[in-house]
Amino acid sequence: RWMLDGLTVDGIETRGPAEIPSREEALRIYTEGSAWFAHDENRRGRLTPGMLADLAVLSDDYFTVPISDIAKIKSLLTIVGGQIVYAAGPFSDLDATHR
């Protein structure tokens, strides 16, 4: 959320509008940027053939939920290395820890 509104917990602006990325740019920074920072951009950071397809199914649509509610988004299903590592809500029957 902070990346998209630039507000501190107390609501103080830390950046101007020109310094705030779009939601798509913020997502790219968080995913591809994190992979690059870890020197692993050739294996992760994008959902493309040949890459690790780690992903999360979220409780809300990141692109449409109000920015103030982004921090409330939760993972309902998390897949790492092709394995389900967390499942909740409508996916709870897939949780490997309860099989």
N, CA, C and O atoms as a printed pandas DataFrame, in Angstrom:
     atom_number atom_name residue_name chain_id  residue_number  x_coord  y_coord  z_coord
0              1         N          ARG        A               1    0.825   -1.178    0.000
1              2        CA          ARG        A               1    0.000    0.000    0.000
2              3         C          ARG        A               1    0.877    1.253    0.000
3              4         O          ARG        A               1    0.603    2.206   -0.729
4              5         N          TRP        A               2    1.918    1.247    0.808
5              6        CA          TRP        A               2    2.759    2.431    0.900
6              7         C          TRP        A               2    3.329    2.823   -0.466
7              8         O          TRP        A               2    3.452    4.007   -0.779
8              9         N          MET        A               3    3.673    1.824   -1.269
9             10        CA          MET        A               3    4.249    2.129   -2.571
10            11         C          MET        A               3    3.260    2.916   -3.440
11            12         O          MET        A               3    3.672    3.709   -4.286
12            13         N          LEU        A               4    1.949    2.694   -3.229
13            14        CA          LEU        A               4    0.936    3.315   -4.079
14            15         C          LEU        A               4    0.365    4.622   -3.544
15            16         O          LEU        A               4   -0.218    5.394   -4.305
16            17         N          ASP        A               5    0.521    4.882   -2.250
17            18        CA          ASP        A               5    0.007    6.166   -1.752
18            19         C          ASP        A               5    1.076    7.020   -1.082
19            20         O          ASP        A               5    0.877    8.219   -0.888
20            21         N          GLY        A               6    2.199    6.421   -0.729
21            22        CA          GLY        A               6    3.297    7.182   -0.145
22            23         C          GLY        A               6    3.009    7.716    1.247
23            24         O          GLY        A               6    3.707    8.610    1.725
24            25         N          LEU        A               7    1.982    7.175    1.905
25            26        CA          LEU        A               7    1.609    7.659    3.230
26            27         C          LEU        A               7    2.232    6.809    4.327
27            28         O          LEU        A               7    2.313    5.586    4.205
28            29         N          THR        A               8    2.670    7.458    5.392
29            30        CA          THR        A               8    3.141    6.721    6.558
30            31         C          THR        A               8    1.929    6.155    7.293
31            32         O          THR        A               8    0.789    6.431    6.920
32            33         N          VAL        A               9    2.171    5.379    8.317
33            34        CA          VAL        A               9    1.091    4.822    9.132
34            35         C          VAL        A               9    0.221    5.946    9.713
35            36         O          VAL        A               9   -0.981    5.770    9.912
36            37         N          ASP        A              10    0.834    7.086    9.979
37            38        CA          ASP        A              10    0.108    8.227   10.528
38            39         C          ASP        A              10   -0.550    9.088    9.456
39            40         O          ASP        A              10   -1.160   10.109    9.773
40            41         N          GLY        A              11   -0.432    8.683    8.171
41            42        CA          GLY        A              11   -1.067    9.423    7.089
42            43         C          GLY        A              11   -0.275   10.599    6.566
43            44         O          GLY        A              11   -0.828   11.463    5.885
44            45         N          ILE        A              12    1.002   10.648    6.868
45            46        CA          ILE        A              12    1.854   11.746    6.405
46            47         C          ILE        A              12    2.403   11.402    5.019
47            48         O          ILE        A              12    2.929   10.308    4.813
48            49         N          GLU        A              13    2.281   12.331    4.073
49            50        CA          GLU        A              13    2.791   12.115    2.721
50            51         C          GLU        A              13    4.312   12.111    2.728
51            52         O          GLU        A              13    4.943   12.985    3.323
52            53         N          THR        A              14    4.891   11.126    2.064
53            54        CA          THR        A              14    6.357   11.036    1.990
54            55         C          THR        A              14    6.880   11.269    0.575
55            56         O          THR        A              14    8.081   11.438    0.366
56            57         N          ARG        A              15    5.955   11.276   -0.404
57            58        CA          ARG        A              15    6.351   11.470   -1.798
58            59         C          ARG        A              15    5.274   12.248   -2.520
59            60         O          ARG        A              15    4.120   12.292   -2.095
60            61         N          GLY        A              16    5.676   12.864   -3.625
61            62        CA          GLY        A              16    4.726   13.576   -4.458
62            63         C          GLY        A              16    4.088   12.658   -5.484
63            64         O          GLY        A              16    4.575   11.549   -5.700
64            65         N          PRO        A              17    3.003   13.098   -6.124
65            66        CA          PRO        A              17    2.295   12.267   -7.104
66            67         C          PRO        A              17    3.184   11.755   -8.243
67            68         O          PRO        A              17    2.971   10.647   -8.735
68            69         N          ALA        A              18    4.158   12.529   -8.659
69            70        CA          ALA        A              18    5.032   12.105   -9.763
70            71         C          ALA        A              18    5.933   10.939   -9.368
71            72         O          ALA        A              18    6.479   10.261  -10.237
72            73         N          GLU        A              19    6.092   10.699   -8.070
73            74        CA          GLU        A              19    6.964    9.621   -7.591
74            75         C          GLU        A              19    6.203    8.340   -7.260
75            76         O          GLU        A              19    6.804    7.355   -6.833
76            77         N          ILE        A              20    4.892    8.348   -7.455
77            78        CA          ILE        A              20    4.075    7.188   -7.112
78            79         C          ILE        A              20    3.790    6.375   -8.373
79            80         O          ILE        A              20    3.239    6.899   -9.341
80            81         N          PRO        A              21    4.166    5.094   -8.363
81            82        CA          PRO        A              21    3.961    4.258   -9.555
82            83         C          PRO        A              21    2.502    3.847   -9.713
83            84         O          PRO        A              21    1.710    3.948   -8.777
84            85         N          SER        A              22    2.163    3.383  -10.907
85            86        CA          SER        A              22    0.834    2.801  -11.124
86            87         C          SER        A              22    0.799    1.454  -10.403
87            88         O          SER        A              22    1.832    0.958   -9.954
88            89         N          ARG        A              23   -0.375    0.875  -10.296
89            90        CA          ARG        A              23   -0.482   -0.440   -9.645
90            91         C          ARG        A              23    0.314   -1.486  -10.423
91            92         O          ARG        A              23    0.971   -2.341   -9.830
92            93         N          GLU        A              24    0.251   -1.414  -11.744
93            94        CA          GLU        A              24    1.007   -2.366  -12.554
94            95         C          GLU        A              24    2.507   -2.197  -12.338
95            96         O          GLU        A              24    3.232   -3.181  -12.192
96            97         N          GLU        A              25    2.973   -0.946  -12.318
97            98        CA          GLU        A              25    4.396   -0.699  -12.090
98            99         C          GLU        A              25    4.816   -1.183  -10.701
99           100         O          GLU        A              25    5.893   -1.758  -10.545
100          101         N          ALA        A              26    3.979   -0.956   -9.706
101          102        CA          ALA        A              26    4.289   -1.385   -8.335
102          103         C          ALA        A              26    4.377   -2.909   -8.254
103          104         O          ALA        A              26    5.267   -3.445   -7.594
104          105         N          LEU        A              27    3.468   -3.597   -8.916
105          106        CA          LEU        A              27    3.494   -5.060   -8.926
106          107         C          LEU        A              27    4.761   -5.571   -9.608
107          108         O          LEU        A              27    5.380   -6.528   -9.142
108          109         N          ARG        A              28    5.134   -4.944  -10.689
109          110        CA          ARG        A              28    6.362   -5.334  -11.405
110          111         C          ARG        A              28    7.595   -5.091  -10.527
111          112         O          ARG        A              28    8.505   -5.919  -10.490
112          113         N          ILE        A              29    7.623   -3.971   -9.831
113          114        CA          ILE        A              29    8.742   -3.680   -8.927
114          115         C          ILE        A              29    8.829   -4.751   -7.847
115          116         O          ILE        A              29    9.918   -5.218   -7.513
116          117         N          TYR        A              30    7.684   -5.136   -7.304
117          118        CA          TYR        A              30    7.646   -6.105   -6.211
118          119         C          TYR        A              30    8.018   -7.510   -6.678
119          120         O          TYR        A              30    8.682   -8.243   -5.945
120          121         N          THR        A              31    7.605   -7.894   -7.874
121          122        CA          THR        A              31    7.860   -9.259   -8.350
122          123         C          THR        A              31    9.177   -9.346   -9.133
123          124         O          THR        A              31   10.132   -9.974   -8.675
124          125         N          GLU        A              32    9.226   -8.732  -10.281
125          126        CA          GLU        A              32   10.445   -8.785  -11.095
126          127         C          GLU        A              32   11.610   -8.108  -10.392
127          128         O          GLU        A              32   12.744   -8.584  -10.454
128          129         N          GLY        A              33   11.330   -7.009   -9.733
129          130        CA          GLY        A              33   12.380   -6.284   -9.024
130          131         C          GLY        A              33   12.983   -7.099   -7.895
131          132         O          GLY        A              33   14.197   -7.081   -7.693
132          133         N          SER        A              34   12.141   -7.815   -7.157
133          134        CA          SER        A              34   12.645   -8.655   -6.065
134          135         C          SER        A              34   13.497   -9.792   -6.602
135          136         O          SER        A              34   14.527  -10.129   -6.019
136          137         N          ALA        A              35   13.072  -10.385   -7.713
137          138        CA          ALA        A              35   13.862  -11.462   -8.325
138          139         C          ALA        A              35   15.217  -10.919   -8.795
139          140         O          ALA        A              35   16.245  -11.570   -8.607
140          141         N          TRP        A              36   15.217   -9.738   -9.401
141          142        CA          TRP        A              36   16.467   -9.121   -9.858
142          143         C          TRP        A              36   17.384   -8.849   -8.672
143          144         O          TRP        A              36   18.582   -9.129   -8.721
144          145         N          PHE        A              37   16.807   -8.300   -7.609
145          146        CA          PHE        A              37   17.600   -7.958   -6.423
146          147         C          PHE        A              37   18.251   -9.204   -5.819
147          148         O          PHE        A              37   19.345   -9.129   -5.260
148          149         N          ALA        A              38   17.577  -10.345   -5.934
149          150        CA          ALA        A              38   18.109  -11.610   -5.407
150          151         C          ALA        A              38   18.992  -12.329   -6.433
151          152         O          ALA        A              38   19.419  -13.461   -6.202
152          153         N          HIS        A              39   19.265  -11.670   -7.565
153          154        CA          HIS        A              39   20.067  -12.256   -8.647
154          155         C          HIS        A              39   19.443  -13.564   -9.151
155          156         O          HIS        A              39   20.155  -14.516   -9.471
156          157         N          ASP        A              40   18.114  -13.599   -9.216
157          158        CA          ASP        A              40   17.410  -14.809   -9.636
158          159         C          ASP        A              40   16.371  -14.494  -10.712
159          160         O          ASP        A              40   15.391  -15.223  -10.866
160          161         N          GLU        A              41   16.588  -13.410  -11.451
161          162        CA          GLU        A              41   15.612  -12.965  -12.455
162          163         C          GLU        A              41   15.464  -13.914  -13.634
163          164         O          GLU        A              41   14.513  -13.786  -14.404
164          165         N          ASN        A              42   16.377  -14.861  -13.793
165          166        CA          ASN        A              42   16.257  -15.837  -14.880
166          167         C          ASN        A              42   15.406  -17.040  -14.494
167          168         O          ASN        A              42   15.108  -17.885  -15.339
168          169         N          ARG        A              43   15.009  -17.125  -13.216
169          170        CA          ARG        A              43   14.203  -18.258  -12.753
170          171         C          ARG        A              43   12.859  -17.850  -12.173
171          172         O          ARG        A              43   11.923  -18.650  -12.170
172          173         N          ARG        A              44   12.744  -16.618  -11.681
173          174        CA          ARG        A              44   11.486  -16.218  -11.041
174          175         C          ARG        A              44   11.201  -14.736  -11.265
175          176         O          ARG        A              44   12.041  -13.996  -11.778
176          177         N          GLY        A              45   10.014  -14.323  -10.874
177          178        CA          GLY        A              45    9.638  -12.919  -11.010
178          179         C          GLY        A              45    8.599  -12.663  -12.089
179          180         O          GLY        A              45    7.993  -11.592  -12.127
180          181         N          ARG        A              46    8.387  -13.643  -12.972
181          182        CA          ARG        A              46    7.394  -13.506  -14.051
182          183         C          ARG        A              46    6.694  -14.844  -14.262
183          184         O          ARG        A              46    7.276  -15.899  -14.008
184          185         N          LEU        A              47    5.468  -14.803  -14.720
185          186        CA          LEU        A              47    4.747  -16.028  -15.070
186          187         C          LEU        A              47    4.895  -16.244  -16.564
187          188         O          LEU        A              47    4.033  -15.858  -17.352
188          189         N          THR        A              48    6.001  -16.867  -16.939
189          190        CA          THR        A              48    6.295  -17.168  -18.340
190          191         C          THR        A              48    6.883  -18.570  -18.416
191          192         O          THR        A              48    7.405  -19.070  -17.420
192          193         N          PRO        A              49    6.807  -19.216  -19.582
193          194        CA          PRO        A              49    7.364  -20.565  -19.734
194          195         C          PRO        A              49    8.830  -20.615  -19.316
195          196         O          PRO        A              49    9.620  -19.730  -19.644
196          197         N          GLY        A              50    9.169  -21.666  -18.588
197          198        CA          GLY        A              50   10.534  -21.863  -18.148
198          199         C          GLY        A              50   10.868  -21.242  -16.804
199          200         O          GLY        A              50   11.941  -21.491  -16.254
200          201         N          MET        A              51    9.958  -20.434  -16.270
201          202        CA          MET        A              51   10.190  -19.790  -14.973
202          203         C          MET        A              51    9.495  -20.601  -13.887
203          204         O          MET        A              51    8.567  -21.360  -14.165
204          205         N          LEU        A              52    9.954  -20.433  -12.641
205          206        CA          LEU        A              52    9.259  -21.044  -11.515
206          207         C          LEU        A              52    7.895  -20.372  -11.410
207          208         O          LEU        A              52    7.812  -19.143  -11.404
208          209         N          ALA        A              53    6.858  -21.137  -11.328
209          210        CA          ALA        A              53    5.503  -20.572  -11.340
210          211         C          ALA        A              53    4.943  -20.430   -9.925
211          212         O          ALA        A              53    3.820  -20.857   -9.658
212          213         N          ASP        A              54    5.715  -19.836   -9.026
213          214        CA          ASP        A              54    5.220  -19.563   -7.687
214          215         C          ASP        A              54    4.146  -18.482   -7.815
215          216         O          ASP        A              54    4.337  -17.480   -8.503
216          217         N          LEU        A              55    3.019  -18.700   -7.143
217          218        CA          LEU        A              55    1.948  -17.715   -7.246
218          219         C          LEU        A              55    1.022  -17.780   -6.055
219          220         O          LEU        A              55    1.044  -18.738   -5.282
220          221         N          ALA        A              56    0.211  -16.753   -5.918
221          222        CA          ALA        A              56   -0.791  -16.685   -4.862
222          223         C          ALA        A              56   -2.119  -16.265   -5.470
223          224         O          ALA        A              56   -2.173  -15.378   -6.322
224          225         N          VAL        A              57   -3.188  -16.913   -5.023
225          226        CA          VAL        A              57   -4.546  -16.507   -5.373
226          227         C          VAL        A              57   -5.002  -15.630   -4.209
227          228         O          VAL        A              57   -5.009  -16.063   -3.057
228          229         N          LEU        A              58   -5.378  -14.410   -4.521
229          230        CA          LEU        A              58   -5.671  -13.426   -3.478
230          231         C          LEU        A              58   -7.157  -13.296   -3.175
231          232         O          LEU        A              58   -8.007  -13.655   -3.990
232          233         N          SER        A              59   -7.450  -12.780   -1.997
233          234        CA          SER        A              59   -8.832  -12.608   -1.540
234          235         C          SER        A              59   -9.558  -11.490   -2.275
235          236         O          SER        A              59  -10.786  -11.499   -2.359
236          237         N          ASP        A              60   -8.816  -10.534   -2.803
237          238        CA          ASP        A              60   -9.400   -9.394   -3.502
238          239         C          ASP        A              60   -8.565   -9.069   -4.731
239          240         O          ASP        A              60   -7.418   -9.500   -4.852
240          241         N          ASP        A              61   -9.150   -8.311   -5.630
241          242        CA          ASP        A              61   -8.465   -7.917   -6.862
242          243         C          ASP        A              61   -7.546   -6.727   -6.576
243          244         O          ASP        A              61   -8.012   -5.609   -6.357
244          245         N          TYR        A              62   -6.262   -6.979   -6.581
245          246        CA          TYR        A              62   -5.253   -5.953   -6.325
246          247         C          TYR        A              62   -5.446   -4.719   -7.215
247          248         O          TYR        A              62   -5.184   -3.598   -6.781
248          249         N          PHE        A              63   -5.898   -4.919   -8.444
249          250        CA          PHE        A              63   -6.011   -3.816   -9.391
250          251         C          PHE        A              63   -7.245   -2.946   -9.181
251          252         O          PHE        A              63   -7.295   -1.828   -9.693
252          253         N          THR        A              64   -8.246   -3.430   -8.436
253          254        CA          THR        A              64   -9.471   -2.645   -8.289
254          255         C          THR        A              64   -9.828   -2.284   -6.850
255          256         O          THR        A              64  -10.600   -1.351   -6.629
256          257         N          VAL        A              65   -9.287   -2.998   -5.872
257          258        CA          VAL        A              65   -9.597   -2.698   -4.480
258          259         C          VAL        A              65   -9.071   -1.291   -4.151
259          260         O          VAL        A              65   -8.032   -0.892   -4.679
260          261         N          PRO        A              66   -9.763   -0.536   -3.294
261          262        CA          PRO        A              66   -9.234    0.776   -2.916
262          263         C          PRO        A              66   -7.816    0.642   -2.340
263          264         O          PRO        A              66   -7.516   -0.320   -1.633
264          265         N          ILE        A              67   -6.970    1.591   -2.643
265          266        CA          ILE        A              67   -5.574    1.535   -2.188
266          267         C          ILE        A              67   -5.506    1.349   -0.677
267          268         O          ILE        A              67   -4.641    0.629   -0.180
268          269         N          SER        A              68   -6.407    1.990    0.052
269          270        CA          SER        A              68   -6.387    1.872    1.510
270          271         C          SER        A              68   -6.660    0.451    1.989
271          272         O          SER        A              68   -6.345    0.118    3.132
272          273         N          ASP        A              69   -7.241   -0.397    1.133
273          274        CA          ASP        A              69   -7.559   -1.777    1.507
274          275         C          ASP        A              69   -6.549   -2.801    1.000
275          276         O          ASP        A              69   -6.708   -3.994    1.256
276          277         N          ILE        A              70   -5.519   -2.363    0.292
277          278        CA          ILE        A              70   -4.540   -3.313   -0.246
278          279         C          ILE        A              70   -3.872   -4.115    0.863
279          280         O          ILE        A              70   -3.625   -5.309    0.698
280          281         N          ALA        A              71   -3.583   -3.485    1.971
281          282        CA          ALA        A              71   -2.926   -4.195    3.075
282          283         C          ALA        A              71   -3.825   -5.262    3.688
283          284         O          ALA        A              71   -3.344   -6.118    4.431
284          285         N          LYS        A              72   -5.103   -5.228    3.396
285          286        CA          LYS        A              72   -6.045   -6.213    3.938
286          287         C          LYS        A              72   -6.170   -7.450    3.047
287          288         O          LYS        A              72   -6.800   -8.433    3.439
288          289         N          ILE        A              73   -5.576   -7.410    1.852
289          290        CA          ILE        A              73   -5.638   -8.548    0.940
290          291         C          ILE        A              73   -4.880   -9.721    1.554
291          292         O          ILE        A              73   -3.778   -9.563    2.080
292          293         N          LYS        A              74   -5.490  -10.887    1.477
293          294        CA          LYS        A              74   -4.885  -12.095    2.029
294          295         C          LYS        A              74   -4.713  -13.133    0.921
295          296         O          LYS        A              74   -5.430  -13.115   -0.080
296          297         N          SER        A              75   -3.766  -14.025    1.112
297          298        CA          SER        A              75   -3.613  -15.141    0.189
298          299         C          SER        A              75   -4.618  -16.211    0.569
299          300         O          SER        A              75   -4.758  -16.558    1.742
300          301         N          LEU        A              76   -5.318  -16.733   -0.433
301          302        CA          LEU        A              76   -6.221  -17.864   -0.234
302          303         C          LEU        A              76   -5.562  -19.162   -0.669
303          304         O          LEU        A              76   -5.910  -20.241   -0.189
304          305         N          LEU        A              77   -4.613  -19.045   -1.578
305          306        CA          LEU        A              77   -3.892  -20.218   -2.074
306          307         C          LEU        A              77   -2.490  -19.762   -2.470
307          308         O          LEU        A              77   -2.334  -18.820   -3.247
308          309         N          THR        A              78   -1.479  -20.428   -1.936
309          310        CA          THR        A              78   -0.099  -20.105   -2.270
310          311         C          THR        A              78    0.589  -21.355   -2.782
311          312         O          THR        A              78    0.564  -22.402   -2.134
312          313         N          ILE        A              79    1.210  -21.236   -3.961
313          314        CA          ILE        A              79    1.912  -22.344   -4.593
314          315         C          ILE        A              79    3.374  -21.953   -4.760
315          316         O          ILE        A              79    3.688  -20.911   -5.336
316          317         N          VAL        A              80    4.261  -22.795   -4.251
317          318        CA          VAL        A              80    5.704  -22.568   -4.350
318          319         C          VAL        A              80    6.338  -23.842   -4.896
319          320         O          VAL        A              80    6.134  -24.929   -4.355
320          321         N          GLY        A              81    7.101  -23.700   -5.963
321          322        CA          GLY        A              81    7.744  -24.862   -6.559
322          323         C          GLY        A              81    6.753  -25.916   -7.029
323          324         O          GLY        A              81    7.046  -27.112   -7.023
324          325         N          GLY        A              82    5.579  -25.456   -7.436
325          326        CA          GLY        A              82    4.559  -26.371   -7.932
326          327         C          GLY        A              82    3.774  -27.083   -6.838
327          328         O          GLY        A              82    2.901  -27.899   -7.135
328          329         N          GLN        A              83    4.075  -26.785   -5.581
329          330        CA          GLN        A              83    3.399  -27.424   -4.452
330          331         C          GLN        A              83    2.548  -26.408   -3.695
331          332         O          GLN        A              83    2.961  -25.265   -3.496
332          333         N          ILE        A              84    1.377  -26.828   -3.281
333          334        CA          ILE        A              84    0.527  -25.976   -2.459
334          335         C          ILE        A              84    1.138  -25.902   -1.066
335          336         O          ILE        A              84    1.319  -26.924   -0.403
336          337         N          VAL        A              85    1.454  -24.688   -0.627
337          338        CA          VAL        A              85    2.040  -24.513    0.700
338          339         C          VAL        A              85    1.069  -23.836    1.657
339          340         O          VAL        A              85    1.293  -23.826    2.867
340          341         N          TYR        A              86   -0.009  -23.269    1.119
341          342        CA          TYR        A              86   -1.038  -22.658    1.969
342          343         C          TYR        A              86   -2.345  -22.662    1.204
343          344         O          TYR        A              86   -2.390  -22.357    0.012
344          345         N          ALA        A              87   -3.415  -23.015    1.915
345          346        CA          ALA        A              87   -4.737  -23.006    1.303
346          347         C          ALA        A              87   -5.760  -22.626    2.370
347          348         O          ALA        A              87   -5.753  -23.176    3.471
348          349         N          ALA        A              88   -6.638  -21.683    2.036
349          350        CA          ALA        A              88   -7.663  -21.225    2.978
350          351         C          ALA        A              88   -8.948  -20.943    2.215
351          352         O          ALA        A              88   -8.970  -20.976    0.985
352          353         N          GLY        A              89  -10.012  -20.665    2.951
353          354        CA          GLY        A              89  -11.286  -20.318    2.331
354          355         C          GLY        A              89  -11.738  -21.392    1.365
355          356         O          GLY        A              89  -11.765  -22.571    1.716
356          357         N          PRO        A              90  -12.098  -20.994    0.135
357          358        CA          PRO        A              90  -12.610  -21.977   -0.825
358          359         C          PRO        A              90  -11.580  -23.027   -1.243
359          360         O          PRO        A              90  -11.935  -24.021   -1.877
360          361         N          PHE        A              91  -10.326  -22.819   -0.899
361          362        CA          PHE        A              91   -9.262  -23.766   -1.256
362          363         C          PHE        A              91   -8.802  -24.598   -0.063
363          364         O          PHE        A              91   -7.850  -25.368   -0.190
364          365         N          SER        A              92   -9.449  -24.463    1.086
365          366        CA          SER        A              92   -8.970  -25.108    2.309
366          367         C          SER        A              92   -8.876  -26.622    2.198
367          368         O          SER        A              92   -8.059  -27.239    2.881
368          369         N          ASP        A              93   -9.702  -27.236    1.345
369          370        CA          ASP        A              93   -9.624  -28.689    1.189
370          371         C          ASP        A              93   -8.356  -29.132    0.462
371          372         O          ASP        A              93   -8.065  -30.327    0.410
372          373         N          LEU        A              94   -7.601  -28.191   -0.097
373          374        CA          LEU        A              94   -6.342  -28.498   -0.783
374          375         C          LEU        A              94   -5.140  -28.394    0.132
375          376         O          LEU        A              94   -4.029  -28.728   -0.278
376          377         N          ASP        A              95   -5.332  -27.937    1.362
377          378        CA          ASP        A              95   -4.233  -27.728    2.301
378          379         C          ASP        A              95   -3.573  -29.060    2.632
379          380         O          ASP        A              95   -4.193  -29.940    3.228
380          381         N          ALA        A              96   -2.319  -29.200    2.243
381          382        CA          ALA        A              96   -1.575  -30.455    2.425
382          383         C          ALA        A              96   -1.407  -30.809    3.890
383          384         O          ALA        A              96   -1.231  -31.986    4.205
384          385         N          THR        A              97   -1.452  -29.856    4.792
385          386        CA          THR        A              97   -1.249  -30.148    6.209
386          387         C          THR        A              97   -2.466  -30.829    6.823
387          388         O          THR        A              97   -2.378  -31.361    7.929
388          389         N          HIS        A              98   -3.594  -30.821    6.126
389          390        CA          HIS        A              98   -4.807  -31.441    6.656
390          391         C          HIS        A              98   -5.188  -32.725    5.910
391          392         O          HIS        A              98   -6.312  -33.204    6.056
392          393         N          ARG        A              99   -4.285  -33.283    5.124
393          394        CA          ARG        A              99   -4.583  -34.519    4.377
394          395         C          ARG        A              99   -4.243  -35.725    5.200
395          396         O          ARG        A              99   -4.423  -36.854    4.744
